[in-house]
């Protein structure tokens, strides 16, 4: 059984919209991760830790279309290049997959994601893809959350969690750390 891990930069009010402010990120406060918060490398050490555990990447269609052409040629994301990638989409055509960024498989349903989780292999990390993460959470398919919580209130934007009425879901804190710039690392396992 493979773990499905959602990793995100999140504002204190739960918004994950446009943290980097790059192409496709239209939030009025886009780039909030770097604009007003002092950069401390240790606050981002989680990203290196994740890379050691990542055996595959998963995206929703829009995040894939935004990240793939940039990350493919980025030295900062070189370690991701040959990892298997999965895109969950009912609309992305096979001929829209980005060449030269490793093997990419389109999953057409949450049942396909559940089947992938039952396969052999290590952790699959989901980057961006807020809508996909909410759907996976509602289907009880996410095993863990890796969150870097930033000391900013954005007021609106894509939310980390759905506001739909559903049963309570418990989380267990695996690890945490607070940094002098106000960023907090929270790693939670989903109970259940």
PyMOL commands that set and color helices and strands:
alter all, ss='L'
color gray80, all
select helices_A, chain A and resi 32-35+41-53+61-71+75-80+94-96+110-117+130-138
alter helices_A, ss='H'
color red, helices_A
select strands_A, chain A and resi 4-11+54-60+84-88+104-107+123-127+144-150+171-178+184-190
alter strands_A, ss='S'
color yellow, strands_A
deselect
rebuild
show_as cartoon
